[in-house]
Amino acid sequence: MKIKCDFCKTEYTIPKIPAVPVKCAICGHSWMIKTRARKNPLLLFLAALCALISAVIFSIVAVSTYRSHMEAKSPLAASIVKTELAPDGNGINHFIVSGIIENRSDEFYSPPNIIVLSYDENGKQIGSGEQFTPPVPILESGARAAFVYTLRAPSAGVKKISVKLGAFEK
């Protein structure tokens, strides 16, 4: 083991750490050699395991809290998967909106009408939106249903499309 005089920085090699103070042969300075506390690998493992368990529990609580918050806000959700432009028989382009309605709760619900909203380049809503009946009469817990709807209004001036659900009843 290598040690160094705290005063003159002379280095020495010794076979083991003495229990008594050592004295430098060059400057005469005496000092105690400090032993480094060894870290117990079992304690390190247990600390890491506790941290991992805490992280898992925190994640479970956070996810369940978020889910219950979202269920309380609205147990059903609708989202757009894609939008396409397609011409009608007169050559006027209309948007075809494809999406999903899902039940995020642990109960079943009869989904309300789906409302498709169109917005202009300034984010202002165009018209009052177009409503249509969902493709399924009941959504069971965790169920999803795909929908496709062609907007009746022409696509001119539309820069953004979103969907929302009307008022629902259980």
C-alpha positions as CSV (number, residue, x, y, z in Angstrom):
1,M,0.0,0.0,0.0
2,K,1.3,3.5,-0.8
3,I,1.2,6.3,1.7
4,K,2.3,9.9,1.5
5,C,3.6,12.3,4.1
6,D,1.0,15.1,4.6
7,F,3.8,17.7,5.1
8,C,6.6,17.0,2.6
9,K,4.7,14.7,0.2
10,T,7.3,11.9,0.4
11,E,5.9,8.6,-0.7
12,Y,6.3,5.3,1.0
13,T,5.3,1.7,0.3
14,I,4.1,-0.3,3.4
15,P,2.8,-3.8,3.6
16,K,-0.2,-3.0,5.8
17,I,-1.8,-0.2,7.6
18,P,-0.3,0.3,11.1
19,A,-2.5,1.0,14.1
20,V,0.0,3.6,15.4
21,P,1.1,6.9,13.9
22,V,3.9,6.8,11.3
23,K,6.8,9.2,11.1
24,C,8.3,10.6,7.9
25,A,12.0,9.7,7.6
26,I,12.7,12.9,5.7
27,C,10.9,15.7,7.6
28,G,10.0,14.0,10.9
29,H,6.3,14.7,10.6
30,S,4.0,12.2,12.3
31,W,0.5,11.3,11.2
32,M,-2.2,8.6,11.4
33,I,-3.0,6.7,8.3
34,K,-6.7,7.0,7.6
35,T,-8.3,3.8,6.5
36,R,-11.0,3.9,3.9
37,A,-14.2,2.5,5.1
38,R,-15.1,-0.4,2.8
39,K,-18.6,-0.5,1.5
40,N,-20.5,-3.6,2.2
41,P,-21.7,-5.1,-1.1
42,L,-24.8,-6.5,0.6
43,L,-25.8,-3.1,1.9
44,L,-25.2,-1.6,-1.5
45,F,-27.4,-4.3,-3.1
46,L,-30.2,-3.7,-0.5
47,A,-30.1,0.0,-1.1
48,A,-30.3,-0.4,-4.8
49,L,-33.1,-2.9,-4.4
50,C,-35.0,-0.5,-2.2
51,A,-34.6,2.3,-4.7
52,L,-35.8,0.1,-7.5
53,I,-38.9,-1.0,-5.5
54,S,-39.6,2.6,-4.6
55,A,-39.4,3.6,-8.3
56,V,-41.8,0.8,-9.3
57,I,-44.3,1.7,-6.6
58,F,-44.1,5.4,-7.6
59,S,-44.7,4.5,-11.3
60,I,-47.7,2.4,-10.4
61,V,-49.2,5.1,-8.3
62,A,-48.5,7.8,-10.9
63,V,-50.0,5.7,-13.7
64,S,-53.1,4.8,-11.7
65,T,-53.6,8.3,-10.5
66,Y,-53.3,9.6,-14.0
67,R,-55.7,7.0,-15.3
68,S,-58.3,7.7,-12.6
69,H,-58.0,11.4,-13.3
70,M,-58.6,10.8,-17.0
71,E,-61.5,8.5,-16.3
72,A,-63.1,11.2,-14.0
73,K,-62.5,13.8,-16.6
74,S,-64.0,11.6,-19.4
75,P,-64.1,7.8,-19.5
76,L,-64.4,7.9,-23.3
77,A,-62.0,9.4,-25.7
78,A,-61.9,10.0,-29.4
79,S,-58.8,10.6,-31.5
80,I,-57.9,11.0,-35.2
81,V,-55.6,8.4,-36.7
82,K,-55.4,10.0,-40.2
83,T,-57.1,12.4,-42.5
84,E,-57.2,12.2,-46.3
85,L,-58.5,14.3,-49.1
86,A,-60.9,12.7,-51.7
87,P,-62.9,14.3,-54.5
88,D,-66.7,13.8,-54.7
89,G,-68.6,13.3,-57.9
90,N,-68.3,17.0,-58.8
91,G,-64.5,17.1,-58.3
92,I,-64.8,18.9,-54.9
93,N,-62.3,17.7,-52.3
94,H,-63.6,16.5,-48.9
95,F,-61.8,15.3,-45.9
96,I,-62.0,11.6,-44.9
97,V,-61.3,11.4,-41.2
98,S,-60.3,8.0,-39.7
99,G,-60.0,7.6,-35.9
100,I,-60.6,5.6,-32.8
101,I,-63.1,5.9,-29.9
102,E,-62.0,4.2,-26.7
103,N,-63.3,3.4,-23.3
104,R,-60.6,4.2,-20.7
105,S,-62.8,3.1,-17.7
106,D,-63.6,-0.1,-15.9
107,E,-67.3,0.1,-16.9
108,F,-69.2,-0.1,-20.1
109,Y,-70.6,3.0,-21.9
110,S,-72.8,3.9,-24.8
111,P,-70.7,6.3,-26.8
112,P,-72.2,9.7,-27.7
113,N,-72.1,11.3,-31.1
114,I,-68.6,12.1,-32.5
115,I,-68.2,15.7,-33.5
116,V,-65.6,16.6,-36.2
117,L,-64.4,20.2,-36.0
118,S,-62.6,22.1,-38.7
119,Y,-60.3,25.1,-38.2
120,D,-58.9,27.8,-40.5
121,E,-55.3,28.9,-40.6
122,N,-55.9,31.3,-37.7
123,G,-57.2,28.5,-35.5
124,K,-60.8,29.8,-35.8
125,Q,-63.5,27.1,-35.9
126,I,-65.2,26.8,-39.3
127,G,-68.9,26.2,-38.8
128,S,-70.4,24.3,-35.8
129,G,-68.9,20.9,-36.6
130,E,-70.3,17.8,-38.1
131,Q,-71.8,15.1,-35.9
132,F,-72.2,11.4,-36.6
133,T,-73.2,8.3,-34.7
134,P,-70.3,6.1,-33.4
135,P,-69.9,2.7,-35.2
136,V,-70.8,0.7,-32.0
137,P,-73.7,1.0,-29.6
138,I,-71.7,0.0,-26.5
139,L,-68.1,0.1,-25.6
140,E,-67.0,-2.4,-22.9
141,S,-64.2,-1.6,-20.5
142,G,-60.9,-1.0,-22.3
143,A,-62.6,-1.5,-25.7
144,R,-61.8,0.5,-28.9
145,A,-63.7,1.1,-32.0
146,A,-62.5,2.5,-35.3
147,F,-64.5,5.0,-37.3
148,V,-64.3,6.6,-40.7
149,Y,-66.3,9.8,-41.6
150,T,-66.3,11.9,-44.7
151,L,-66.9,15.6,-44.0
152,R,-69.8,17.1,-46.0
153,A,-68.3,20.5,-46.1
154,P,-65.6,21.2,-48.8
155,S,-62.0,21.2,-47.7
156,A,-61.3,24.8,-48.9
157,G,-59.8,26.9,-46.1
158,V,-59.5,24.0,-43.6
159,K,-56.1,23.8,-42.0
160,K,-56.7,21.6,-39.0
161,I,-59.3,19.0,-38.0
162,S,-60.1,17.6,-34.5
163,V,-62.7,15.4,-33.0
164,K,-64.5,15.5,-29.7
165,L,-67.4,13.6,-28.1
166,G,-70.8,15.0,-27.4
167,A,-72.4,14.6,-24.0
168,F,-72.5,10.9,-23.0
169,E,-74.7,8.8,-20.8
170,K,-73.8,5.7,-18.9
